[in-house]
Amino acid sequence: MPPATADYIAANLANWNERADIHVRDETGFYGIDALLAGANLLMPIEAAELGDVAGLRLAHFQCHIGTDSLSLARLGADVVGLDFSPAAIAHAQRLAQRCGLTARFVEGSVYDAASLLGTGFDRVFTTWGTVYWLDDIAAWARAVAAVLAPGGKLYFADTHPEVYQFEADASGRLVLRQDFRTAATAPLASDEATSYDGSGQRLQNMRIYEWLHSPSDILNALIGAGLRIDFVREHEALPWRPYPGMVHGADRLFRLPAGHVRLPLALSIGATRTG
Ligand SMILES: C[S@@+](CC[C@H](N)C(=O)[O-])C[C@H]1O[C@@H](n2cnc3c(N)ncnc32)[C@H](O)[C@@H]1O
């Protein structure tokens, strides 16, 4: 019998608990913990340019992981609550907040249950870089976003463009089209990764992960269906991690395809407002 959704989520949770412990040690500096402790704001240039002023706003950070971005948002003056299903990530986020001397609340649970876990009436939902690929039900995600927002409240979303996951580099580094553009809820993409993307090389015990590709139209239509108005949709030629070999790491911390390579959209950002 194939695994059920609960098994997929359980496998992902075990993987994320383990990765949270690795990421907070930050042996490679990928998570910028030393800079965060020294007072830096770790938002990437894409969201920093698009998010707008959050000072004084009630902000819900979905899939907050170990809280590095949540604390950067708190540093910008937002009243932040982070939500993540990994108890290890939440515990690390709480400790990091103390070490930074910043006030932010962190709550353990599924994004699907955001309204009952966090409450409602938020001015902003912020979710970036590692979001809907972990979720089987894009409509339920969009409903959760709408449910926590106050009327007039806004979603900011930025993530790897789904097209990126359709390609894999072959042995010569050439990108080859491998995946369908959309994943059925009951048949996620299964993969085994021995190490995490932070480059530390530490071996994972819980290697198996399950992910879902949601096309841009599926994400946008889910938001529209949940009662949000789309304010902007942007495709970017840069992203904060290295999906393929040979990418160029810029001084702005973003990775780009090398000059002369066929251009692909690497990141997708969306702004949306709850109208009703
Ligand atoms: C790549 S991380 C996101 C990192 C984030 N950009 C940040 O601020 O550091 C993905 C996060 O999603 C969380 N996650 C995955 N599935 C989830 C779910 N169903 N509900 C809540 N969190 C989930 C994982 O625990 C992990 O912390």
Ligand as a Chemical Component Dictionary entry (heavy atoms), coordinates in Angstrom:
data_LIG
# 
_chem_comp.id                   LIG 
_chem_comp.type                 NON-POLYMER 
_chem_comp.pdbx_formal_charge   0 
_chem_comp.three_letter_code    LIG 
# 
loop_
_chem_comp_atom.comp_id 
_chem_comp_atom.atom_id 
_chem_comp_atom.alt_atom_id 
_chem_comp_atom.type_symbol 
_chem_comp_atom.charge 
_chem_comp_atom.model_Cartn_x 
_chem_comp_atom.model_Cartn_y 
_chem_comp_atom.model_Cartn_z 
_chem_comp_atom.pdbx_ordinal 
LIG C1  C1  C 0  13.267 25.723 4.142 1  
LIG S1  S1  S 1  12.469 25.945 5.684 2  
LIG C2  C2  C 0  11.878 27.596 5.509 3  
LIG C3  C3  C 0  12.934 28.516 5.906 4  
LIG C4  C4  C 0  12.444 29.929 6.061 5  
LIG N1  N1  N 0  12.538 30.602 4.802 6  
LIG C5  C5  C 0  13.182 30.699 7.096 7  
LIG O1  O1  O 0  12.720 31.769 7.440 8  
LIG O2  O2  O -1 14.242 30.247 7.577 9  
LIG C6  C6  C 0  10.960 25.051 5.537 10 
LIG C7  C7  C 0  10.252 24.959 6.881 11 
LIG O3  O3  O 0  8.922  24.475 6.642 12 
LIG C8  C8  C 0  8.555  23.720 7.769 13 
LIG N2  N2  N 0  7.398  22.909 7.384 14 
LIG C9  C9  C 0  7.336  21.936 6.457 15 
LIG N3  N3  N 0  6.086  21.458 6.356 16 
LIG C10 C10 C 0  5.326  22.175 7.231 17 
LIG C11 C11 C 0  3.953  22.161 7.594 18 
LIG N4  N4  N 0  3.095  21.303 7.032 19 
LIG N5  N5  N 0  3.512  23.057 8.528 20 
LIG C12 C12 C 0  4.382  23.904 9.124 21 
LIG N6  N6  N 0  5.694  23.956 8.822 22 
LIG C13 C13 C 0  6.166  23.095 7.892 23 
LIG C14 C14 C 0  9.817  22.952 8.134 24 
LIG O4  O4  O 0  9.837  22.508 9.458 25 
LIG C15 C15 C 0  10.898 23.995 7.863 26 
LIG O5  O5  O 0  11.254 24.665 9.041 27 
# 
loop_
_chem_comp_bond.comp_id 
_chem_comp_bond.atom_id_1 
_chem_comp_bond.atom_id_2 
_chem_comp_bond.value_order 
_chem_comp_bond.pdbx_ordinal 
LIG C1  S1  SING 1  
LIG S1  C2  SING 2  
LIG S1  C6  SING 3  
LIG C2  C3  SING 4  
LIG C3  C4  SING 5  
LIG C4  N1  SING 6  
LIG C4  C5  SING 7  
LIG C5  O1  DOUB 8  
LIG C5  O2  SING 9  
LIG C6  C7  SING 10 
LIG C7  O3  SING 11 
LIG C7  C15 SING 12 
LIG O3  C8  SING 13 
LIG C8  N2  SING 14 
LIG C8  C14 SING 15 
LIG N2  C9  SING 16 
LIG N2  C13 SING 17 
LIG C9  N3  DOUB 18 
LIG N3  C10 SING 19 
LIG C10 C11 SING 20 
LIG C10 C13 DOUB 21 
LIG C11 N4  SING 22 
LIG C11 N5  DOUB 23 
LIG N5  C12 SING 24 
LIG C12 N6  DOUB 25 
LIG N6  C13 SING 26 
LIG C14 O4  SING 27 
LIG C14 C15 SING 28 
LIG C15 O5  SING 29 
# 
